[in-house]
Amino acid sequence: MTVADLVVGQLLGAGVKALFGVPGGGGNLDLIAAAGKAGLPFVLTSTETAGAIAAIAQAEVTGRPGACLTTLGPGAASVVNGVACAFLERAPMVVFTDSQSAPFDHQRIDHAALMAPITKSSHILRSDRVLEVLLPVLHTAVHGRPGPVHVDCPAGVAASTMTTMFDTAVFEFDEQAPTAADRSRLETLLAAARKPLLLVGLGARRPADAGAIRALCAARNIPAMVTYKAKGVVPDDHPWFAGVFTNATIEQPMIDECDLLIGVGLDPVELIARAWQRTQPIVYCGPWRVEDTHVPFAAQFVTDVAAAVTEIEVTIAPSEWDPGRVRGHLDGQRRQIDVSANGLSAQRVVKIAASRLAAAGRVTVDAGAHMFPATMLWPVSCPSGMLLSNGLSTMGFALPAAIGAALLERERPVIALTGDGGLLMCAGELLTAVREKLRVITIVFSDASLSLIEIKQQARRLEPAGVALGAIDWPALARSVGVRSWVVTTEAELDRAAGEALACEGPTLIEAKIDRSNYGATLRAVRG
């Protein structure tokens, strides 16, 4: 057994489903070889960041760590955006980097210093203390607030031979207990509440969490709003679903009617960076303690989400909410976001595509102006049924995330909703999808502009500058790597193309020519 064999065994024992990245010439070649022998797939991506994002998607879907690797120097530098994404999305991930074992300056940068602000910890793998490194690494990635952990692999270490055989580690999640003071404060606020409102966030996405939250809503007539990353914990068609919460203007009428906000797994990293102006008390229950500098939590009930929600159900009385009133607020939000345009709007693309594709598979959403209608109008029925970058809000997320998710369920399609600017950042991953024979349906909201930035320029009365992308023949680009494609300009064409894409076995791409004239009104409807 080599060190690489032991590393791969530990990854498999931790529930890692694939290893992503771009190899160099050092120890990660041994990791790839060991993964092949052990049945852990290695997936070559076009960029290191895309490899990290694909690993994030797998971590979010499975609840287990994702894993990626890079070479030293430029590879480590290139993966930084993906690692930062995992850090702010609270996604458990292990990132392996090659490193020099001798004091040569060529390609040498301080990997640990580079990763320090965006990882939970950084370690150096040594042949005489493999498990001493790996077991804390895997524990740290998932313990408390999940996140990425970095492991540097010096040349020659991964290939060295182990003289002792080891069993794979038992992989368990730790539970934390709330303090007596927080429990007392929470119980007091719950007892006084007559119209509480749940704000469900990324820390409450396990199936058990979703089951407990839905049961609480039904048993105590409590409505629930969800953050972008918690879409599907309470399905869009649930009688107590009250819309999407981002600390924006559009949800304010619903907030105004409640007397207590209960943040279930609500991490402030998900919220719009603006001052908290809600006057109702807010409490938190979730698996890790969160920063309260942005959101003034009156109490933090740090424990297992399902257990906390069950306790809340026992403590709180049935609410005074009228389900018709809740539905009216939700319908009002959807009307506000559904801004018309002269041509094919992003809203219509979302609605038509969702009518054909939402029931078929998971959806990933890139950052950009199309994100607002996508997150509010695309129905989701299960936790992590919608994947997007919200903490970092990075462009170039949707396609690599779709690849990671599609590898977990090859029989089901994954729909990637992306702007043309975002797809330009990761277009090489179309070839990854082809190589892996994945059912990824990429829908490009094509408007030849960095539209969200253009809107912000207009809001500040600035002339558009640095936002025009130029013409891109997306179908031609897609066909060049073997992706079947369509270009659509009407609703009928989009409906037909979506149906044909759904029938395909491999990756497909639909370029939807968007009229972006309503983007400014859409942003104002959401954020004020």
C-alpha positions as CSV (number, residue, x, y, z in Angstrom):
1,M,0.0,0.0,0.0
2,T,1.2,3.5,-0.9
3,V,0.4,6.7,0.8
4,A,-1.8,7.5,-2.1
5,D,-3.7,4.3,-1.6
6,L,-4.3,5.2,2.0
7,V,-5.4,8.7,1.1
8,V,-7.9,7.4,-1.4
9,G,-9.2,4.8,1.1
10,Q,-9.9,7.5,3.6
11,L,-11.7,9.6,1.0
12,L,-13.9,6.7,0.1
13,G,-14.6,6.0,3.7
14,A,-15.6,9.7,4.2
15,G,-18.1,9.4,1.3
16,V,-16.3,11.2,-1.4
17,K,-17.8,10.3,-4.8
18,A,-15.3,11.7,-7.2
19,L,-11.9,13.5,-7.5
20,F,-11.9,16.5,-9.8
21,G,-9.2,18.8,-11.1
22,V,-6.3,19.3,-13.5
23,P,-3.2,17.1,-12.7
24,G,0.4,18.2,-12.6
25,G,3.5,16.1,-12.7
26,G,3.9,15.4,-9.0
27,G,2.1,13.4,-6.3
28,N,-1.4,14.0,-7.7
29,L,-0.5,11.5,-10.5
30,D,-0.2,8.9,-7.7
31,L,-3.5,10.0,-6.2
32,I,-5.2,9.6,-9.6
33,A,-3.6,6.2,-10.1
34,A,-4.7,5.1,-6.6
35,A,-8.2,6.4,-7.2
36,G,-8.5,4.4,-10.4
37,K,-7.5,1.2,-8.6
38,A,-10.0,1.8,-5.8
39,G,-12.9,2.8,-8.1
40,L,-13.0,6.4,-7.2
41,P,-13.5,8.3,-10.4
42,F,-11.1,11.1,-11.4
43,V,-12.8,13.7,-13.6
44,L,-10.5,16.0,-15.6
45,T,-11.9,19.5,-15.8
46,S,-10.7,22.3,-18.0
47,T,-9.9,24.6,-15.1
48,E,-9.0,24.1,-11.4
49,T,-11.8,26.3,-10.3
50,A,-14.3,24.3,-12.2
51,G,-13.0,21.2,-10.5
52,A,-13.5,22.7,-7.1
53,I,-17.0,23.9,-8.0
54,A,-18.0,20.4,-9.3
55,A,-16.7,19.0,-5.9
56,I,-18.8,21.6,-4.1
57,A,-21.9,20.5,-5.9
58,Q,-21.3,16.9,-4.9
59,A,-20.8,17.9,-1.3
60,E,-24.0,19.9,-1.2
61,V,-26.0,17.1,-2.7
62,T,-24.6,14.2,-0.6
63,G,-23.7,16.0,2.6
64,R,-20.2,14.4,2.4
65,P,-16.9,16.1,1.5
66,G,-16.1,16.9,-2.1
67,A,-12.5,16.6,-3.3
68,C,-10.3,18.2,-5.9
69,L,-6.6,18.4,-6.8
70,T,-4.2,20.7,-8.6
71,T,-0.6,21.0,-9.4
72,L,1.7,23.3,-7.5
73,G,2.2,27.1,-8.2
74,P,-0.2,28.1,-11.0
75,G,-2.6,25.2,-10.3
76,A,-2.9,26.2,-6.6
77,A,-3.3,29.9,-7.6
78,S,-6.0,29.0,-10.2
79,V,-8.1,27.0,-7.8
80,V,-8.5,29.9,-5.3
81,N,-11.9,31.1,-6.6
82,G,-13.3,27.6,-6.2
83,V,-11.9,27.2,-2.7
84,A,-13.2,30.6,-1.7
85,C,-16.6,29.5,-3.1
86,A,-16.6,26.4,-0.8
87,F,-15.6,28.6,2.1
88,L,-18.5,31.0,1.8
89,E,-21.0,28.4,0.6
90,R,-20.2,26.3,3.8
91,A,-19.3,23.3,1.6
92,P,-17.0,20.6,3.0
93,M,-14.2,19.9,0.6
94,V,-10.6,18.7,0.6
95,V,-8.2,20.4,-1.9
96,F,-4.9,18.6,-2.6
97,T,-2.0,20.5,-4.1
98,D,1.4,19.3,-5.3
99,S,4.4,21.0,-3.7
100,Q,8.2,21.1,-4.0
101,S,10.0,18.8,-1.5
102,A,13.3,20.6,-2.0
103,P,14.1,24.4,-1.7
104,F,13.7,25.2,-5.4
105,D,12.2,28.6,-6.4
106,H,10.7,27.5,-9.7
107,Q,6.8,27.5,-9.4
108,R,7.1,27.9,-5.6
109,I,4.5,30.0,-3.8
110,D,3.4,29.6,-0.2
111,H,0.4,27.5,-0.6
112,A,-0.6,27.6,3.1
113,A,-0.5,31.4,3.2
114,L,-2.4,31.6,-0.1
115,M,-5.2,29.3,1.3
116,A,-5.2,30.6,4.9
117,P,-8.1,33.1,4.5
118,I,-10.3,30.8,2.6
119,T,-9.8,27.4,4.3
120,K,-10.6,26.0,7.7
121,S,-7.0,24.6,8.0
122,S,-4.0,23.7,5.9
123,H,-1.7,20.7,6.3
124,I,1.3,19.0,4.8
125,L,1.1,15.3,4.0
126,R,4.0,13.2,5.3
127,S,4.6,9.5,4.8
128,D,5.2,8.9,8.5
129,R,2.0,10.5,9.6
130,V,-0.6,10.1,7.0
131,L,-3.6,9.3,9.2
132,E,-2.5,12.0,11.7
133,V,-3.1,14.4,8.9
134,L,-6.0,12.9,7.0
135,L,-8.3,12.1,10.0
136,P,-8.3,15.7,11.3
137,V,-8.7,17.0,7.7
138,L,-11.8,15.0,7.1
139,H,-13.2,15.8,10.5
140,T,-12.5,19.5,10.1
141,A,-14.2,19.7,6.7
142,V,-17.5,18.7,8.2
143,H,-17.3,19.6,11.8
144,G,-19.2,22.6,13.0
145,R,-19.5,25.1,10.1
146,P,-18.5,23.0,7.1
147,G,-15.8,24.3,4.7
148,P,-12.7,23.5,2.6
149,V,-9.4,22.1,4.0
150,H,-6.1,22.2,2.2
151,V,-3.5,19.4,2.0
152,D,-0.1,20.0,0.4
153,C,1.5,16.9,-1.0
154,P,5.3,17.2,-1.3
155,A,7.0,15.4,-4.2
156,G,7.6,11.7,-3.6
157,V,5.3,11.4,-0.6
158,A,2.2,10.0,-2.3
159,A,4.2,7.3,-4.1
160,S,6.0,6.1,-0.9
161,T,5.2,2.7,0.4
162,M,3.3,2.0,3.7
163,T,4.6,-0.8,5.8
164,T,1.4,-1.2,7.9
165,M,-2.2,-1.7,6.7
166,F,-4.9,0.6,8.2
167,D,-8.7,0.3,8.3
168,T,-10.6,3.2,6.9
169,A,-11.9,5.6,9.5
170,V,-15.4,5.6,10.9
171,F,-16.9,8.9,9.7
172,E,-19.3,10.6,12.1
173,F,-20.9,14.0,12.6
174,D,-20.6,15.7,15.9
175,E,-23.6,17.1,17.7
176,Q,-23.5,20.3,19.7
177,A,-25.8,21.3,22.6
178,P,-27.4,24.7,23.1
179,T,-26.6,26.7,26.2
180,A,-29.2,26.9,29.0
181,A,-29.5,30.7,28.5
182,D,-30.2,30.4,24.8
183,R,-32.7,27.6,25.4
184,S,-34.6,29.8,28.0
185,R,-34.6,32.8,25.8
186,L,-35.9,30.8,22.8
187,E,-38.6,29.2,24.8
188,T,-39.8,32.6,26.1
189,L,-40.0,34.1,22.6
190,L,-41.7,31.0,21.2
191,A,-44.3,31.1,24.0
192,A,-45.2,34.8,23.2
193,A,-45.3,34.3,19.4
194,R,-48.7,34.4,17.6
195,K,-47.5,34.8,14.0
196,P,-44.0,33.3,13.8
197,L,-42.2,33.0,10.4
198,L,-39.5,30.5,9.5
199,L,-36.5,31.7,7.6
200,V,-34.9,28.5,6.3
201,G,-31.2,28.6,5.3
202,L,-28.3,26.6,4.0
203,G,-27.7,24.9,7.3
204,A,-31.0,23.0,7.1
205,R,-30.8,21.1,3.9
206,R,-30.5,17.5,5.1
207,P,-33.5,15.3,4.3
208,A,-34.2,14.9,8.0
209,D,-34.2,18.7,8.4
210,A,-36.6,19.1,5.6
211,G,-39.0,16.5,7.0
212,A,-39.0,18.1,10.4
213,I,-39.5,21.7,9.0
214,R,-42.4,20.6,6.8
215,A,-44.0,18.8,9.8
216,L,-43.6,21.9,11.9
217,C,-45.2,24.1,9.3
218,A,-48.2,21.7,8.9
219,A,-48.7,21.0,12.6
220,R,-48.5,24.6,13.8
221,N,-49.6,26.5,10.7
222,I,-46.3,28.4,10.4
223,P,-45.3,29.8,7.0
224,A,-41.7,29.4,5.8
225,M,-39.5,31.5,3.6
226,V,-36.3,29.9,2.2
227,T,-33.0,31.4,1.1
228,Y,-31.7,30.7,-2.4
229,K,-29.6,27.7,-1.2
230,A,-32.5,26.3,0.9
231,K,-34.9,26.2,-2.1
232,G,-36.8,22.9,-1.9
233,V,-36.6,22.3,1.8
234,V,-40.1,23.6,1.8
235,P,-41.4,22.9,-1.7
236,D,-42.7,25.8,-3.8
237,D,-46.2,24.2,-3.9
238,H,-46.3,23.6,-0.2
239,P,-49.4,25.3,1.4
240,W,-47.1,27.1,3.9
241,F,-44.4,28.1,1.5
242,A,-44.1,31.9,1.7
243,G,-41.4,32.7,-0.9
244,V,-37.7,33.5,-1.0
245,F,-35.8,35.4,1.7
246,T,-32.6,37.4,0.9
247,N,-33.0,40.5,3.1
248,A,-34.5,42.4,0.2
249,T,-37.5,44.6,-0.3
250,I,-39.8,42.2,-2.1
251,E,-40.3,40.0,1.1
252,Q,-41.0,43.0,3.4
253,P,-44.9,42.8,3.3
254,M,-44.7,39.2,4.5
255,I,-42.2,40.1,7.2
256,D,-44.4,43.0,8.4
257,E,-47.2,40.7,9.5
258,C,-45.0,38.4,11.6
259,D,-44.1,38.9,15.3
260,L,-41.1,36.5,15.5
261,L,-38.5,35.4,13.0
262,I,-37.0,31.9,13.4
263,G,-33.9,31.4,11.4
264,V,-33.6,27.7,10.8
265,G,-30.0,27.1,9.5
266,L,-30.0,30.7,8.4
267,D,-26.4,31.8,7.9
268,P,-26.0,35.6,7.3
269,V,-23.4,34.9,4.6
270,E,-26.4,34.2,2.3
271,L,-28.0,37.6,2.8
272,I,-27.7,40.8,0.8
273,A,-25.1,43.0,2.3
274,R,-27.3,45.8,3.6
275,A,-28.2,46.8,7.1
276,W,-30.8,44.7,9.0
277,Q,-34.0,46.7,9.3
278,R,-36.4,44.1,10.6
279,T,-38.0,45.1,14.0
280,Q,-39.2,41.7,15.0
281,P,-37.0,39.6,17.3
282,I,-35.1,36.9,15.4
283,V,-33.7,33.7,16.9
284,Y,-31.4,31.1,15.3
285,C,-31.4,27.3,15.4
286,G,-28.8,25.4,13.4
287,P,-25.8,23.1,13.5
288,W,-23.2,25.8,14.0
289,R,-23.0,29.2,15.7
290,V,-23.2,32.1,13.2
291,E,-21.9,35.6,13.3
292,D,-24.4,38.1,14.7
293,T,-22.7,41.3,13.6
294,H,-25.1,41.6,10.7
295,V,-28.3,39.9,12.0
296,P,-29.1,40.7,15.7
297,F,-30.0,37.2,16.9
298,A,-31.7,37.3,20.3
299,A,-30.7,33.6,20.9
300,Q,-28.7,31.0,19.1
301,F,-29.9,27.4,19.6
302,V,-26.9,25.5,18.3
303,T,-27.8,21.8,17.8
304,D,-29.1,19.3,15.3
305,V,-31.7,21.0,13.1
306,A,-34.2,18.2,13.1
307,A,-34.0,17.9,16.9
308,A,-34.3,21.7,17.3
309,V,-37.3,21.9,15.0
310,T,-39.0,19.1,16.8
311,E,-38.5,20.9,20.1
312,I,-40.0,24.1,18.6
313,E,-43.0,22.1,17.5
314,V,-43.6,20.9,21.1
315,T,-43.1,24.4,22.6
316,I,-45.0,26.7,20.2
317,A,-48.7,27.0,19.9
318,P,-50.6,26.9,16.5
319,S,-50.2,30.2,14.8
320,E,-52.8,32.8,13.9
321,W,-51.7,32.9,10.2
322,D,-54.3,32.7,7.5
323,P,-53.1,30.3,4.8
324,G,-54.9,32.4,2.2
325,R,-53.1,35.5,3.3
326,V,-49.8,33.7,3.1
327,R,-50.6,32.5,-0.5
328,G,-51.6,36.1,-1.4
329,H,-48.2,37.4,-0.3
330,L,-46.5,34.7,-2.3
331,D,-48.5,35.5,-5.4
332,G,-47.7,39.1,-5.0
333,Q,-44.0,38.4,-4.9
334,R,-44.3,36.3,-8.1
335,R,-46.3,39.1,-9.8
336,Q,-43.7,41.7,-8.9
337,I,-40.8,39.6,-10.3
338,D,-42.7,38.7,-13.5
339,V,-41.8,41.9,-15.3
340,S,-42.7,41.9,-19.0
341,A,-40.4,42.8,-21.9
342,N,-40.8,43.5,-25.6
343,G,-39.0,40.4,-26.6
344,L,-38.2,37.0,-25.0
345,S,-37.7,37.8,-21.3
346,A,-35.6,35.9,-18.8
347,Q,-38.9,35.4,-16.8
348,R,-40.5,33.7,-19.8
349,V,-37.4,31.5,-20.4
350,V,-37.5,30.4,-16.8
351,K,-41.2,29.6,-16.8
352,I,-41.2,27.8,-20.2
353,A,-38.1,25.8,-19.4
354,A,-39.3,24.9,-15.9
355,S,-42.6,23.7,-17.3
356,R,-40.7,21.2,-19.5
357,L,-37.7,20.4,-17.3
358,A,-38.2,21.2,-13.6
359,A,-39.8,17.8,-12.8
360,A,-37.0,15.9,-14.6
361,G,-33.9,16.9,-12.6
362,R,-31.9,19.3,-10.6
363,V,-31.2,22.9,-11.6
364,T,-28.0,25.0,-11.2
365,V,-28.0,28.8,-11.5
366,D,-25.2,31.1,-12.3
367,A,-24.7,34.6,-10.9
368,G,-26.2,37.4,-13.0
369,A,-29.4,39.2,-13.7
370,H,-31.2,36.0,-14.8
371,M,-30.7,34.7,-11.2
372,F,-33.7,36.8,-9.8
373,P,-36.4,35.2,-12.0
374,A,-34.7,31.8,-11.8
375,T,-34.6,31.6,-8.0
376,M,-38.2,32.8,-7.6
377,L,-40.0,31.2,-10.5
378,W,-38.3,27.8,-10.9
379,P,-40.1,25.3,-8.7
380,V,-38.0,23.1,-6.5
381,S,-39.4,20.2,-4.4
382,C,-36.3,18.7,-2.6
383,P,-33.3,20.0,-0.6
384,S,-30.4,20.9,-2.9
385,G,-32.7,20.7,-5.9
386,M,-31.3,24.1,-6.9
387,L,-27.6,24.7,-6.6
388,L,-26.1,28.1,-6.9
389,S,-23.3,30.2,-5.4
390,N,-24.8,32.6,-2.9
391,G,-22.1,33.2,-0.3
392,L,-19.5,34.1,-2.9
393,S,-21.9,34.7,-5.7
394,T,-19.3,33.8,-8.3
395,M,-19.9,33.7,-12.0
396,G,-18.9,30.5,-13.8
397,F,-20.7,28.3,-11.3
398,A,-23.7,26.8,-13.0
399,L,-22.0,24.5,-15.6
400,P,-19.3,23.0,-13.4
401,A,-21.9,22.5,-10.6
402,A,-24.2,20.7,-13.1
403,I,-21.3,18.4,-14.0
404,G,-20.7,17.5,-10.4
405,A,-24.4,16.9,-9.7
406,A,-24.9,14.9,-13.0
407,L,-22.2,12.5,-12.1
408,L,-24.1,11.5,-9.0
409,E,-27.3,10.5,-11.0
410,R,-26.4,9.9,-14.5
411,E,-29.9,8.8,-15.5
412,R,-31.4,12.2,-14.6
413,P,-30.7,15.5,-16.5
414,V,-29.3,18.6,-14.7
415,I,-30.3,21.9,-16.1
416,A,-27.7,24.7,-15.9
417,L,-29.1,28.3,-16.2
418,T,-26.3,30.7,-17.0
419,G,-25.7,34.1,-18.6
420,D,-23.3,34.3,-21.5
421,G,-20.7,36.1,-19.4
422,G,-20.7,33.3,-16.8
423,L,-20.5,30.6,-19.5
424,L,-17.6,32.4,-21.1
425,M,-15.7,31.8,-17.9
426,C,-16.1,28.0,-18.0
427,A,-17.0,27.2,-21.6
428,G,-14.3,24.5,-21.6
429,E,-16.4,22.5,-19.3
430,L,-18.8,21.8,-22.2
431,L,-16.1,19.4,-23.3
432,T,-15.9,17.9,-19.8
433,A,-19.7,17.1,-20.0
434,V,-19.1,15.5,-23.4
435,R,-16.2,13.4,-22.2
436,E,-18.2,12.2,-19.2
437,K,-21.4,11.6,-21.4
438,L,-23.5,13.6,-19.0
439,R,-27.1,14.7,-19.4
440,V,-26.4,18.4,-18.8
441,I,-28.9,20.8,-20.4
442,T,-27.2,24.3,-20.5
443,I,-29.6,27.2,-21.2
444,V,-27.7,30.4,-22.0
445,F,-29.5,33.7,-21.3
446,S,-27.8,35.4,-24.3
447,D,-27.8,39.2,-24.2
448,A,-24.2,40.0,-25.1
449,S,-23.7,42.0,-21.9
450,L,-22.7,41.8,-18.3
451,S,-26.3,42.9,-17.6
452,L,-26.3,43.1,-13.9
453,I,-23.3,45.4,-13.9
454,E,-24.8,47.5,-16.6
455,I,-27.9,47.9,-14.5
456,K,-25.8,49.2,-11.6
457,Q,-24.0,51.6,-13.9
458,Q,-27.4,53.0,-15.0
459,A,-28.5,53.3,-11.4
460,R,-25.5,55.5,-10.8
461,R,-26.1,57.5,-13.9
462,L,-22.9,56.2,-15.5
463,E,-22.5,55.4,-19.2
464,P,-22.2,51.7,-19.9
465,A,-18.5,50.8,-20.1
466,G,-16.7,47.5,-19.9
467,V,-19.9,45.4,-20.0
468,A,-20.4,44.7,-23.7
469,L,-19.3,41.1,-24.5
470,G,-19.7,41.0,-28.2
471,A,-21.4,38.4,-30.4
472,I,-20.9,34.8,-29.5
473,D,-22.2,32.0,-31.7
474,W,-23.0,29.6,-28.9
475,P,-24.4,26.8,-31.0
476,A,-21.3,26.8,-33.2
477,L,-19.1,26.7,-30.1
478,A,-21.1,23.9,-28.6
479,R,-21.1,21.9,-31.8
480,S,-17.3,22.2,-32.0
481,V,-17.0,20.0,-28.9
482,G,-19.8,17.7,-29.7
483,V,-22.7,19.3,-27.9
484,R,-26.1,19.3,-29.7
485,S,-27.5,22.8,-29.6
486,W,-30.3,25.2,-30.6
487,V,-30.8,28.9,-30.7
488,V,-34.3,30.2,-29.8
489,T,-35.9,33.7,-30.1
490,T,-39.5,32.8,-29.4
491,E,-41.4,31.0,-26.7
492,A,-42.5,28.3,-29.1
493,E,-39.0,27.7,-30.2
494,L,-37.8,27.4,-26.6
495,D,-40.5,25.0,-25.7
496,R,-39.7,22.8,-28.7
497,A,-35.9,22.9,-28.0
498,A,-36.4,22.1,-24.3
499,G,-38.4,19.0,-25.2
500,E,-35.8,17.8,-27.7
501,A,-33.0,18.5,-25.3
502,L,-34.8,16.4,-22.6
503,A,-34.9,13.5,-25.0
504,C,-31.1,13.5,-25.7
505,E,-28.7,11.2,-23.9
506,G,-25.7,13.5,-23.8
507,P,-25.1,17.2,-23.1
508,T,-27.1,19.9,-24.9
509,L,-27.1,23.7,-25.1
510,I,-30.0,26.1,-25.8
511,E,-29.1,29.7,-26.6
512,A,-32.1,31.9,-25.6
513,K,-31.8,35.3,-27.2
514,I,-33.0,37.6,-24.3
515,D,-34.5,41.1,-24.3
516,R,-32.7,42.6,-21.3
517,S,-34.8,45.8,-21.3
518,N,-36.7,44.7,-18.2
519,Y,-33.7,43.8,-16.0
520,G,-33.6,47.1,-14.3
521,A,-37.2,46.9,-13.3
522,T,-36.7,43.3,-12.2
523,L,-33.9,44.3,-9.9
524,R,-35.8,47.2,-8.4
525,A,-38.8,44.9,-7.8
526,V,-36.6,42.5,-5.7
527,R,-34.2,44.9,-3.9
528,G,-36.0,48.2,-4.1
